[in-house]
Amino acid sequence: MTHPYQILTSNKEGTHIYVVVKNYLQVFDIASGKKLGEWQDPVKSDHHTVQYERRTKREIKTQQITNDIKYMLLTRDETYVLASTDADKSVLIFAVDFTQDNCLSLIKRQPMPKRPCSLALDDNNNVVLADKFGDVYTVGIDANEPKPEKEFEPICGHVSMLTDVIVAKHGGKEFVLTGDRDEHIRVSNYPKSYVIKQFLFGHKEFLSQLYIPAENTEILVSGGGDDFVNVWKWYENKLVGSIDIKEHVGIEEPAIKKITSFKNDDKHLLLLFSENTPKLLVYSIKDDGFEKIEYQETITTESSIVDFTIAKNTLIISTESELVYYDLQANKLTEGPKFTDSIPFDSFNAETLYTIHNLRKRSEFS
């Protein structure tokens, strides 16, 4: 079975899709299916390809592990793609130029002290990144020489492992919001993020997704290991409501992979899914304040969903077996280009695709 795309994102116009498969980053024209750019990470994992059996000391050769891309996003003006890698703990900055035969050009590779787990953007063209050791750093979006790792100082830190970071704005001032494995959401001033404004308490399990909709930046939607998703007025520290997902998610222990919203003249939707499930949940948002949200439908695929993105009115879903296209306006499946013909890998390890559930804490007696 072909390796699925593990990350998808599209531009605002819905004309281009950016995809990640292992250590490859690819860009396609959605209408034609033409590949516009591709980059393969030449850096190899430090995993040893020759190991030795413990008892007999017999040499065992193992497959080289690639330096997989773990996170990707577009800058607001869509002139750069940002990504993070796994094995060498780097932030990658690509310039995007569609006048070139290959629209992707790596302009900076910045090694970090610890492995990044999430990336965000501030208003001053900086990457704000969280790592798994609980620290938040900033990296400039430029073509300058990378800084030595030891010169980085965190702008804030958690005691617990960080799982997501976003930058929000209120009254012209920026704040950094962080979620962690210990079910905390922290709201900090930015860039002086050692000054904590408040914590948002309302989750019982780990956080994995923080989402602020572009159509109302006063709202935060958060989810993780709970059987509900919370909706906040984050600046006011007010829990607007909770969405019970237990009935529809289809598993006992959810692990929310992605939350996003969609709005046009006719519809306002909230979409989310739990990793390693074939169910994408769709909710109808009935008011601009996100105070009334109703379950609408479940889009069910033949195999587990890995990621999805929205291009104009079309939902593009990457599953273990195929790309699925769904028309959000007409509420039906539709056809689209098969970018998967460009995937250079013919197998995959499910353990590397589904990692969020590992954030759940287990009792030593369970």
C-alpha positions as CSV (number, residue, x, y, z in Angstrom):
1,M,0.0,0.0,0.0
2,T,1.3,3.5,-0.9
3,H,2.4,5.7,1.9
4,P,-0.3,8.3,2.6
5,Y,0.3,12.1,2.7
6,Q,0.6,12.8,6.4
7,I,0.2,16.6,6.2
8,L,-2.0,18.7,3.8
9,T,-2.5,22.4,3.6
10,S,-3.9,24.7,0.8
11,N,-3.5,28.3,-0.1
12,K,-6.3,30.8,0.6
13,E,-7.6,30.8,-3.0
14,G,-7.8,27.0,-3.0
15,T,-5.6,26.7,-6.1
16,H,-2.5,25.0,-4.7
17,I,-2.1,22.2,-2.2
18,Y,1.1,21.6,-0.2
19,V,1.6,18.0,1.0
20,V,4.1,16.1,3.1
21,V,5.0,12.4,2.7
22,K,7.8,11.3,5.0
23,N,10.9,13.5,4.1
24,Y,9.3,14.9,0.9
25,L,7.5,18.3,0.5
26,Q,5.5,18.6,-2.7
27,V,3.3,21.3,-4.2
28,F,0.5,20.7,-6.8
29,D,-1.9,22.7,-8.8
30,I,-5.3,21.5,-7.7
31,A,-7.2,22.0,-10.9
32,S,-4.7,20.3,-13.2
33,G,-3.0,18.0,-10.7
34,K,0.4,19.2,-12.1
35,K,3.3,19.1,-9.7
36,L,4.8,22.6,-9.2
37,G,7.5,21.9,-6.7
38,E,9.2,19.2,-4.7
39,W,11.9,19.0,-2.1
40,Q,13.5,15.9,-0.5
41,D,15.4,16.2,2.7
42,P,18.9,14.9,2.1
43,V,19.6,14.6,5.9
44,K,19.4,11.1,7.2
45,S,18.2,10.0,10.6
46,D,20.9,9.2,13.1
47,H,19.2,5.8,13.6
48,H,21.9,3.1,13.1
49,T,21.3,0.9,10.1
50,V,23.5,-1.8,11.5
51,Q,22.5,-3.3,14.9
52,Y,23.5,-6.4,16.8
53,E,21.4,-9.2,18.2
54,R,21.8,-9.1,22.0
55,R,22.3,-12.8,22.6
56,T,24.4,-13.9,19.6
57,K,25.9,-10.6,18.7
58,R,24.9,-11.4,15.1
59,E,24.8,-8.3,12.8
60,I,21.3,-7.2,11.8
61,K,20.8,-4.7,9.0
62,T,17.8,-2.4,9.4
63,Q,16.2,0.0,7.0
64,Q,17.5,3.6,7.0
65,I,14.9,5.9,8.7
66,T,14.3,9.1,6.9
67,N,14.3,12.5,8.6
68,D,10.5,13.0,8.4
69,I,8.8,16.3,8.2
70,K,6.5,16.6,11.2
71,Y,4.8,20.0,10.9
72,M,4.1,22.4,8.0
73,L,2.3,25.8,7.5
74,L,2.2,28.6,5.1
75,T,3.0,32.2,6.0
76,R,0.1,34.6,5.8
77,D,1.3,36.1,2.5
78,E,2.0,32.6,1.2
79,T,5.5,33.5,0.1
80,Y,7.1,31.0,2.5
81,V,6.5,27.5,3.7
82,L,7.6,26.6,7.2
83,A,8.3,23.1,8.4
84,S,10.0,21.1,11.1
85,T,12.0,17.9,11.0
86,D,12.2,15.0,13.3
87,A,15.6,13.5,13.6
88,D,17.8,16.6,13.3
89,K,15.4,18.9,15.2
90,S,15.4,21.7,12.6
91,V,13.0,24.4,11.4
92,L,13.0,24.7,7.6
93,I,12.1,27.9,5.7
94,F,11.2,27.6,2.0
95,A,10.7,30.5,-0.4
96,V,7.8,29.9,-2.8
97,D,8.2,31.2,-6.4
98,F,5.8,29.9,-9.0
99,T,7.8,31.5,-11.8
100,Q,10.4,28.8,-11.3
101,D,10.3,25.2,-12.6
102,N,10.5,24.1,-9.0
103,C,8.6,26.6,-6.8
104,L,10.3,25.4,-3.6
105,S,13.7,26.7,-2.5
106,L,15.1,26.0,0.9
107,I,16.6,29.3,2.2
108,K,17.3,28.4,5.9
109,R,17.7,25.3,8.0
110,Q,17.8,26.2,11.7
111,P,18.7,23.5,14.1
112,M,17.0,23.8,17.5
113,P,18.0,22.7,21.0
114,K,15.1,20.3,21.2
115,R,12.7,18.7,18.7
116,P,9.9,21.2,17.6
117,C,6.4,19.9,17.9
118,S,4.3,22.9,16.7
119,L,4.9,26.1,14.7
120,A,3.0,29.4,14.6
121,L,3.6,32.9,13.2
122,D,3.7,36.4,14.8
123,D,3.1,39.7,13.1
124,N,6.9,40.4,12.7
125,N,7.7,37.6,10.4
126,N,9.0,35.2,13.1
127,V,8.3,31.6,13.6
128,V,7.1,30.8,17.1
129,L,7.8,27.2,17.9
130,A,7.1,24.9,20.8
131,D,9.2,21.8,21.7
132,K,8.5,18.6,23.5
133,F,10.5,19.7,26.5
134,G,8.1,22.5,27.3
135,D,9.9,25.5,25.9
136,V,8.9,28.2,23.3
137,Y,11.4,29.9,20.9
138,T,11.3,32.3,18.0
139,V,13.2,32.0,14.7
140,G,13.3,34.8,12.1
141,I,11.9,34.1,8.6
142,D,14.9,35.1,6.6
143,A,17.9,33.7,4.6
144,N,20.4,34.5,7.3
145,E,23.0,32.0,8.5
146,P,21.5,29.7,11.2
147,K,22.3,30.5,14.8
148,P,24.2,28.0,17.0
149,E,21.7,26.0,19.1
150,K,23.3,27.2,22.3
151,E,22.5,30.8,21.6
152,F,18.7,30.2,21.7
153,E,16.9,31.3,24.8
154,P,13.3,30.3,25.4
155,I,10.7,33.0,25.6
156,C,8.5,30.9,28.0
157,G,8.3,27.4,29.3
158,H,6.0,24.8,30.8
159,V,6.8,22.1,33.3
160,S,5.0,19.6,31.1
161,M,5.5,18.6,27.5
162,L,4.1,21.1,25.0
163,T,1.7,19.9,22.3
164,D,0.6,23.0,20.5
165,V,1.3,26.7,20.2
166,I,-0.6,29.5,18.5
167,V,-0.3,33.3,18.4
168,A,-3.4,35.3,19.0
169,K,-4.2,39.0,19.0
170,H,-6.5,41.2,21.1
171,G,-6.7,45.0,21.1
172,G,-3.7,45.2,18.8
173,K,-1.5,43.2,21.3
174,E,-0.2,39.7,20.6
175,F,-0.4,36.8,23.0
176,V,1.0,33.3,22.7
177,L,-1.3,30.4,23.7
178,T,0.3,27.0,24.6
179,G,-1.3,23.6,25.3
180,D,0.4,20.8,27.1
181,R,0.2,17.2,28.1
182,D,-1.1,18.1,31.6
183,E,-4.4,19.5,30.2
184,H,-3.3,23.2,30.6
185,I,-3.9,26.0,28.2
186,R,-1.7,29.0,29.1
187,V,-2.2,32.5,27.8
188,S,1.0,34.6,27.9
189,N,2.0,38.1,26.8
190,Y,4.1,38.3,23.7
191,P,7.0,38.7,23.2
192,K,7.5,39.0,26.9
193,S,6.0,35.6,27.4
194,Y,7.4,35.1,30.9
195,V,4.4,37.3,31.9
196,I,1.4,34.9,32.2
197,K,-2.0,36.4,31.7
198,Q,-4.0,33.4,32.7
199,F,-4.7,29.7,32.4
200,L,-7.8,28.2,30.8
201,F,-9.0,25.3,32.9
202,G,-11.6,22.9,31.5
203,H,-9.9,19.8,30.1
204,K,-9.3,16.6,31.9
205,E,-6.9,14.9,29.5
206,F,-4.0,16.1,27.3
207,L,-4.3,19.0,24.8
208,S,-3.4,18.3,21.2
209,Q,-5.1,21.0,19.2
210,L,-5.6,24.8,19.7
211,Y,-7.5,26.5,17.0
212,I,-8.5,30.2,16.5
213,P,-10.9,30.7,13.6
214,A,-10.0,33.6,11.2
215,E,-13.7,34.7,11.2
216,N,-13.6,35.4,15.0
217,T,-10.2,35.7,16.6
218,E,-11.7,36.1,20.0
219,I,-12.7,32.4,20.0
220,L,-10.5,29.5,20.8
221,V,-11.5,25.9,20.1
222,S,-9.4,23.3,22.0
223,G,-9.4,19.5,22.0
224,G,-7.2,16.5,22.8
225,G,-7.8,13.3,24.8
226,D,-11.3,14.2,26.2
227,D,-14.6,13.1,24.7
228,F,-15.5,16.8,24.3
229,V,-14.1,19.9,22.6
230,N,-14.2,23.2,24.4
231,V,-15.0,26.6,22.9
232,W,-13.6,29.7,24.7
233,K,-13.5,33.4,24.7
234,W,-9.8,33.1,25.4
235,Y,-9.0,36.7,26.3
236,E,-11.9,36.8,28.8
237,N,-11.0,33.4,30.3
238,K,-14.6,32.3,29.6
239,L,-15.7,28.8,28.6
240,V,-18.5,29.5,26.0
241,G,-19.4,25.8,25.8
242,S,-18.4,22.2,25.2
243,I,-19.2,20.0,22.3
244,D,-19.8,16.3,23.2
245,I,-18.1,14.2,20.6
246,K,-18.3,10.8,22.3
247,E,-21.4,9.7,20.4
248,H,-20.0,10.4,17.0
249,V,-16.2,9.9,17.3
250,G,-16.5,6.1,17.4
251,I,-13.8,5.3,19.9
252,E,-13.5,5.2,23.7
253,E,-10.4,7.3,23.9
254,P,-10.3,10.2,21.4
255,A,-7.1,11.8,20.3
256,I,-8.0,15.0,18.4
257,K,-5.7,15.5,15.4
258,K,-7.1,18.5,13.7
259,I,-9.8,21.2,14.2
260,T,-10.7,23.8,11.6
261,S,-13.6,25.9,10.4
262,F,-15.2,26.7,7.1
263,K,-17.4,29.7,6.2
264,N,-19.0,31.0,3.1
265,D,-22.3,32.9,2.3
266,D,-24.4,29.8,3.1
267,K,-22.6,27.7,5.7
268,H,-20.5,28.0,8.8
269,L,-19.0,24.7,9.9
270,L,-16.6,23.3,12.5
271,L,-14.7,20.2,11.4
272,L,-12.5,17.9,13.4
273,F,-11.3,14.3,13.6
274,S,-9.6,11.9,16.0
275,E,-6.5,10.2,14.8
276,N,-6.7,6.6,13.4
277,T,-10.4,6.8,12.7
278,P,-12.4,6.9,9.5
279,K,-14.7,9.6,10.8
280,L,-14.6,13.3,10.1
281,L,-17.1,15.1,12.3
282,V,-18.9,18.2,10.9
283,Y,-20.8,20.7,13.1
284,S,-22.9,23.6,12.1
285,I,-22.1,26.9,13.8
286,K,-25.3,28.8,14.3
287,D,-24.0,32.2,15.5
288,D,-20.8,34.3,15.1
289,G,-20.0,33.9,18.8
290,F,-19.7,30.1,18.5
291,E,-22.2,29.8,21.4
292,K,-24.6,27.5,19.5
293,I,-23.0,24.6,17.6
294,E,-25.0,21.6,16.4
295,Y,-23.9,18.3,15.1
296,Q,-24.5,18.1,11.3
297,E,-22.9,14.9,9.9
298,T,-20.1,12.4,9.9
299,I,-18.1,12.0,6.7
300,T,-16.9,8.3,6.8
301,T,-14.0,7.1,4.7
302,E,-13.0,3.5,3.9
303,S,-9.8,3.7,5.9
304,S,-8.4,5.9,8.7
305,I,-8.0,9.6,8.1
306,V,-4.5,11.0,8.3
307,D,-5.1,14.7,7.6
308,F,-7.4,17.0,5.7
309,T,-7.5,20.5,4.2
310,I,-10.1,22.8,2.7
311,A,-9.6,24.3,-0.8
312,K,-12.4,26.7,-1.7
313,N,-15.6,24.6,-1.1
314,T,-13.8,21.2,-1.3
315,L,-12.6,19.1,1.5
316,I,-9.5,17.1,0.6
317,I,-9.0,14.2,2.9
318,S,-5.8,12.0,3.0
319,T,-6.6,8.5,4.2
320,E,-4.4,5.4,4.5
321,S,-5.6,4.2,1.1
322,E,-6.5,7.2,-1.0
323,L,-7.3,10.9,-1.3
324,V,-11.0,11.6,-0.8
325,Y,-12.8,14.8,-2.1
326,Y,-15.9,16.1,-0.5
327,D,-18.0,19.1,-1.7
328,L,-19.0,21.0,1.4
329,Q,-21.5,23.1,-0.5
330,A,-23.4,20.1,-2.0
331,N,-22.7,17.7,0.9
332,K,-21.5,14.9,-1.3
333,L,-18.3,13.1,-2.5
334,T,-16.7,14.5,-5.7
335,E,-13.8,13.8,-7.9
336,G,-10.3,15.3,-7.8
337,P,-6.8,14.8,-9.1
338,K,-4.8,11.7,-7.8
339,F,-1.7,13.4,-6.5
340,T,-0.8,10.1,-4.8
341,D,0.8,8.9,-8.1
342,S,3.8,11.2,-7.1
343,I,4.3,9.4,-3.8
344,P,7.8,7.7,-3.8
345,F,7.1,5.2,-1.0
346,D,5.1,2.0,-1.4
347,S,4.6,1.1,2.3
348,F,4.1,2.8,5.7
349,N,4.3,2.1,9.4
350,A,1.1,3.1,11.2
351,E,3.0,3.8,14.4
352,T,4.7,6.8,12.8
353,L,1.4,8.2,11.5
354,Y,-0.6,8.0,14.7
355,T,1.3,9.3,17.7
356,I,-1.1,11.6,19.5
357,H,-2.6,8.8,21.6
358,N,0.8,8.3,23.2
359,L,0.2,11.6,25.1
360,R,-2.4,9.8,27.3
361,K,-1.1,9.1,30.7
362,R,-1.6,5.6,32.1
363,S,-1.6,4.5,35.6
364,E,1.1,2.0,36.5
365,F,-1.7,-0.2,37.8
366,S,-3.9,0.0,34.7
